[in-house]
Amino acid sequence: MAQGPDALHVFYGKHDFKSDGLPTNAWLSEHLRLFSTPYPLALVWSPSEQVKKIRSHKLVGENLTGMLEQVLEHYGSYTKVKAARMHLYGGCYNFRMIKESVRLSAHTWCVGIDLEPEKNPLGENAARRPE
């Protein structure tokens, strides 16, 4: 696999842009899919709203749902997942630059996920999570 700043373009597909600088609907339709989650995720900005499907890049969607299945297996129940706050969902797709960078974020390809984003900003270690 290619490495460096262009690796994401090579592997996940170079974006086609509209005149406003955002990806075209054709690019989004070709590369992004809806995947079912193994447990409900609560929208962090509206926790009473739950989602059971999330949009992810077609190449990582099955791995993403597998990771969420492992979270559920690790904690043993949805109640314990909620106690660990691993049900709080901040999104997958967000067309943006990496903070303090000129490079596109992995969220631009919909290959990153934010769980409990208020307490886990920018990929901080999850070692403090309750067992």
C-alpha positions in Angstrom: 0.0 0.0 0.0 1.2 3.5 -0.7 2.4 5.6 2.2 2.5 9.4 2.8 -0.1 12.1 2.3 -1.3 10.6 -1.0 -1.9 7.1 0.4 -5.5 7.8 1.3 -6.2 9.1 -2.2 -4.6 6.0 -3.7 -6.3 3.5 -1.5 -9.7 5.0 -0.9 -10.2 7.0 -4.1 -9.3 10.5 -5.1 -12.2 12.9 -4.5 -14.1 14.5 -7.4 -15.0 18.1 -6.3 -17.9 20.3 -7.0 -17.4 24.1 -7.6 -17.9 24.7 -3.8 -14.9 22.5 -3.0 -16.9 19.6 -1.6 -16.9 16.1 -3.0 -19.5 15.4 -5.7 -22.6 13.3 -5.0 -21.2 10.8 -7.5 -18.0 10.3 -5.5 -20.0 10.0 -2.3 -22.4 7.4 -3.9 -19.5 5.4 -5.3 -17.5 5.2 -2.1 -19.7 5.5 0.9 -22.3 2.9 2.2 -24.6 2.5 5.2 -23.6 -0.2 7.6 -25.7 -1.6 10.5 -24.3 -1.2 14.0 -24.4 -4.1 16.6 -25.8 -1.8 19.2 -27.5 1.6 19.1 -25.3 4.6 19.0 -26.4 7.9 20.6 -25.7 11.1 18.8 -23.4 13.1 21.0 -25.1 16.4 20.1 -28.5 14.9 20.8 -28.1 11.8 23.1 -31.8 10.9 23.0 -31.5 10.2 19.3 -30.1 6.8 18.4 -28.7 5.5 15.2 -28.5 1.9 14.1 -26.8 2.5 10.8 -23.7 4.6 10.1 -22.2 5.8 6.8 -18.7 4.6 6.2 -16.3 4.0 3.3 -17.2 0.8 1.5 -13.7 -0.6 2.1 -13.9 -0.3 5.9 -17.5 -0.7 6.8 -17.3 -4.3 7.7 -14.2 -3.7 9.8 -15.9 -0.8 11.5 -18.9 -2.9 12.5 -16.6 -5.7 13.5 -14.8 -3.2 15.8 -18.1 -2.2 17.4 -18.9 -5.9 17.9 -15.6 -6.3 19.7 -16.5 -3.3 21.9 -19.8 -5.0 22.8 -18.0 -8.3 23.4 -15.3 -6.6 25.6 -17.8 -4.9 27.8 -20.3 -7.8 27.8 -23.5 -5.9 27.6 -25.0 -2.8 26.1 -25.5 -1.5 29.6 -21.8 -1.7 30.3 -21.0 -0.2 26.8 -23.2 2.8 27.9 -21.5 3.0 31.3 -18.1 3.2 29.4 -19.7 5.9 27.2 -18.7 3.9 24.1 -22.2 4.4 22.7 -21.7 8.1 22.2 -21.3 8.7 18.5 -19.8 11.8 17.0 -19.7 10.7 13.4 -17.7 9.1 10.6 -17.9 11.4 7.6 -16.7 15.0 7.9 -15.0 16.7 4.9 -12.3 18.7 6.7 -8.6 19.2 7.2 -6.6 17.7 10.0 -6.5 20.3 12.8 -3.5 22.6 12.3 -2.6 21.0 9.0 -3.2 21.4 5.3 -3.9 17.7 4.9 -7.4 16.1 4.6 -8.6 14.2 7.6 -9.3 10.5 7.4 -12.9 11.5 8.1 -12.9 13.0 4.6 -12.9 9.4 3.2 -15.3 8.3 6.0 -12.7 5.9 7.4 -12.5 7.3 11.0 -15.1 7.1 13.7 -15.6 9.3 16.8 -16.8 7.5 19.9 -17.2 9.6 23.0 -15.6 12.6 21.2 -15.9 15.0 24.1 -13.6 12.8 26.3 -11.5 11.3 23.5 -10.4 14.3 21.3 -8.1 13.7 18.4 -7.4 10.1 19.1 -6.3 10.2 22.7 -5.5 6.9 24.3 -8.6 5.0 25.6 -6.6 3.4 28.5 -8.7 5.3 31.1 -11.9 3.5 30.1 -13.6 1.5 32.8 -13.3 -2.3 32.5 
